[in-house]
């Protein structure tokens, strides 16, 4: 199934859960839904500027986000308002579910950042993941989360994900090539 034409995009609410609660909810344009991968585009939904040291997310930034119903991660391409690629922020998540106009994703704390040039591949929030207690509550999910993080890191280093996207039209194909099914 494809989303409506760019002139009249279908809207969905992205609902990011963390620890059983809604961490953030924001409106996004549904770009595509092929039954396995859902792609949306939305402006930076946080308040103000979020400076991670290695990247700043700020008002005007645009996120093209890829969620899979059969993978334990999502990949978010981050661009400035003028279209300059900042990089990819990869969340380790349970597989996504599109329920009507809600795209629901459970964040499992682990993250991976890949800079636009592909030189920086950073594993993030491993301490938060350990402190979350998921390994004790749901060992299978914890194992799947670690496997997804390790595989994403391996793929980005092997394929140089920072050099994958050549423009918005090629992004879906490039994301599939750079982040293929685990």
C-alpha positions as CSV (number, residue, x, y, z in Angstrom):
1,X,0.0,0.0,0.0
2,X,1.3,3.5,-0.8
3,X,0.5,6.7,0.9
4,X,-1.4,9.3,-0.9
5,X,0.3,11.6,-3.4
6,X,2.8,14.2,-2.0
7,X,0.2,16.9,-2.6
8,X,-2.1,15.3,0.0
9,X,-0.1,13.1,2.3
10,X,-1.9,10.9,4.8
11,X,-1.1,11.9,8.4
12,X,-0.3,9.5,11.2
13,X,0.6,9.9,14.8
14,X,4.0,8.3,15.7
15,X,3.7,7.1,19.3
16,X,7.0,6.2,20.9
17,X,6.6,4.1,24.0
18,X,9.3,3.7,26.6
19,X,8.9,1.7,29.8
20,X,5.2,1.2,29.1
21,X,4.5,4.9,28.8
22,X,4.2,7.3,26.0
23,X,7.5,9.1,25.7
24,X,6.5,11.3,22.8
25,X,3.7,11.5,20.2
26,X,3.9,13.6,17.0
27,X,2.2,14.0,13.7
28,X,4.0,12.8,10.6
29,X,3.3,12.4,6.9
30,X,2.9,8.8,5.8
31,X,5.1,8.4,2.7
32,X,4.9,4.7,2.1
33,X,3.6,1.5,3.7
34,X,4.6,-1.7,1.7
35,X,3.2,-4.0,4.4
36,X,6.6,-4.5,6.0
37,X,8.2,-1.1,6.1
38,X,6.4,2.1,7.0
39,X,8.1,5.4,6.1
40,X,7.1,8.7,7.5
41,X,8.4,12.3,7.5
42,X,8.1,14.8,10.3
43,X,9.9,17.9,11.6
44,X,11.9,17.6,14.8
45,X,9.3,16.9,17.4
46,X,11.4,17.8,20.5
47,X,11.3,21.1,22.3
48,X,14.1,23.5,21.4
49,X,17.6,22.2,20.6
50,X,18.9,18.8,21.8
51,X,22.7,18.8,21.7
52,X,24.1,15.3,22.0
53,X,27.7,16.5,21.4
54,X,28.1,14.6,18.2
55,X,24.9,16.1,16.6
56,X,22.3,18.7,17.4
57,X,18.6,18.2,16.7
58,X,16.9,21.5,16.3
59,X,13.7,23.2,15.1
60,X,13.6,23.0,11.3
61,X,15.3,19.6,11.1
62,X,13.4,17.0,9.1
63,X,13.3,13.3,10.0
64,X,12.5,10.7,7.4
65,X,11.8,7.7,9.5
66,X,11.7,4.0,8.5
67,X,9.9,1.5,10.7
68,X,9.6,-2.2,10.1
69,X,7.0,-4.7,11.3
70,X,9.6,-7.5,11.2
71,X,12.8,-5.8,12.6
72,X,13.9,-4.7,16.0
73,X,15.0,-1.2,14.9
74,X,14.0,1.9,13.1
75,X,16.3,4.1,11.0
76,X,15.8,7.9,11.0
77,X,17.5,10.0,8.4
78,X,18.1,13.5,9.8
79,X,18.4,16.6,7.6
80,X,18.6,20.3,8.3
81,X,15.8,22.6,7.0
82,X,17.9,23.3,3.9
83,X,18.3,19.5,3.2
84,X,21.8,19.0,4.4
85,X,22.3,15.5,5.7
86,X,23.3,15.3,9.3
87,X,23.2,11.5,9.6
88,X,21.1,8.5,10.7
89,X,19.7,7.9,14.2
90,X,18.9,4.3,14.7
91,X,16.6,3.3,17.5
92,X,16.5,-0.3,18.8
93,X,12.8,-1.0,19.1
94,X,10.3,-3.8,19.1
95,X,8.8,-4.3,15.6
96,X,6.4,-1.4,14.8
97,X,2.6,-1.6,14.5
98,X,0.4,0.7,12.4
99,X,-3.0,0.7,14.1
100,X,-5.3,3.0,12.0
101,X,-3.6,6.4,12.1
102,X,-1.2,5.5,14.9
103,X,2.3,4.1,14.3
104,X,3.3,2.6,17.7
105,X,6.9,1.8,18.5
106,X,8.4,0.7,21.8
107,X,11.9,2.1,22.3
108,X,14.3,-0.3,24.0
109,X,16.9,2.3,25.0
110,X,19.8,1.2,22.7
111,X,20.7,3.5,19.8
112,X,23.2,3.9,17.1
113,X,24.3,7.1,15.4
114,X,25.9,7.2,12.0
115,X,27.3,10.5,10.8
116,X,26.5,11.8,7.3
117,X,30.0,10.9,6.1
118,X,29.8,7.4,7.7
119,X,33.0,8.0,9.7
120,X,31.3,8.1,13.1
121,X,29.4,5.1,14.2
122,X,28.4,5.5,17.8
123,X,26.7,3.0,20.1
124,X,24.5,4.9,22.6
125,X,22.7,4.3,25.8
126,X,24.0,0.9,26.6
127,X,24.0,1.8,30.3
128,X,20.3,2.9,30.2
129,X,19.5,-0.5,28.5
130,X,21.3,-2.4,31.3
131,X,19.5,-0.4,33.9
132,X,16.1,-0.9,32.3
133,X,15.8,-4.4,33.6
134,X,14.6,-5.8,30.3
135,X,17.1,-8.6,30.4
136,X,15.4,-9.9,33.6
137,X,11.8,-9.1,32.5
138,X,12.1,-10.3,28.9
139,X,15.4,-12.1,28.1
140,X,14.3,-12.9,24.5
141,X,13.5,-9.2,23.8
142,X,16.8,-8.2,25.4
143,X,18.7,-10.7,23.2
144,X,16.9,-9.5,20.1
145,X,17.8,-5.9,21.0
146,X,21.5,-6.6,21.4
147,X,21.5,-8.6,18.2
148,X,19.8,-5.7,16.3
149,X,22.3,-3.2,17.6
150,X,25.3,-5.4,16.8
151,X,24.0,-6.1,13.3
152,X,23.2,-2.5,12.5
153,X,26.7,-1.5,13.6
154,X,28.2,-4.3,11.5
155,X,26.2,-3.3,8.5
156,X,27.0,0.4,8.8
157,X,30.7,-0.3,9.1
158,X,30.7,-2.8,6.3
159,X,28.6,-0.8,3.8
160,X,29.4,2.7,4.9
161,X,25.9,3.8,5.6
162,X,26.9,7.4,5.7
163,X,27.4,7.2,1.9
164,X,24.1,5.5,1.1
165,X,21.5,8.2,0.6
166,X,22.0,10.4,-2.5
167,X,18.8,12.3,-2.2
168,X,15.2,12.1,-1.0
169,X,14.0,10.0,-4.0
170,X,16.6,7.4,-3.5
171,X,16.3,7.2,0.3
172,X,13.9,4.2,0.5
173,X,16.1,2.1,-1.9
174,X,19.3,3.2,-0.1
175,X,17.9,2.5,3.3
176,X,16.9,-1.0,2.1
177,X,20.4,-1.5,0.7
178,X,22.2,-0.1,3.7
179,X,20.0,-1.5,6.4
180,X,18.7,-4.8,4.9
181,X,16.6,-7.3,6.9
182,X,18.5,-9.0,9.8
